[in-house]
């Protein structure tokens, strides 16, 4: 399940959305943007990336197991 949280500058979000985003920001310790967190099926953090990286897609593919294939790590 992909979840995207938006923290726009200069734009007000609905109160419910802002409260949800603030709660998740606190729960996952978000300190920079963008932050991508990969969780396992139990909701435990498997990997984290902060900032823009040209190699992100390759790193993400390396962390995610494809059914029928073993991950390289």
N, C-alpha and C positions, 0 to 999 in steps of 0.2 A: 504494500500500500504506500503510495507516494503522498506525502504531506508537504505542502509549501506554505510557509508563513511569510506574510508581507509586512514590512515595517517601513511604509513610505514616508518620505520627508515632506513636510508641508501639506499633508493631506490627513484629514481626520477619518479614523476608522469607526465603524459602529462600536458602541460600548462593549457588546458581547464579544466581538472579534478581538478587540484590543485586550480584554481580560483574558481570553483564551491564549492569545499570542504571548502576553506577559507571563502567564502561568507556565507555558511550555519553554519560554526563554529561561526562566528561573530553574525549572526542572532539569533541563539539559545543559545548563551553564553556558549559554551562548554568549560569547564575548566579542565576536567579530562577524563580519558579513562579507560574502555569503558563508554560511556554515552548512555543511552537508554531514549528516550523521546516518550511518548504516546500522540498523538494529537487527539482531537475529530474531528468530521466531518466538523467543521468550521475552522480547523487548529489551534485551541487554545490548549495550553498545558494542559493535564489532569493529567499527572504524569511524574516523572523524577527519574531515578536511575543512580548513578555514582559509578563506581567501580564494582568489582565482588561480587556477593551475591548468596549464596546457595539457598535462598528463593525467588529469582527473579521470577521464573515461577509461583509460588503460588501467589505472589503479583500482577503480571500481570493479571492472571486469575481473581483475585478479582476486578480489575479495569475495565476489559472489559465486556461489557454486551453481553450475548449470546441471539440471537433472540428467543423470547418466554420465556426468563428467566430474572428476575430482578437481578441486581448486589447486592452483600451483603452490599455495601456501597453506 
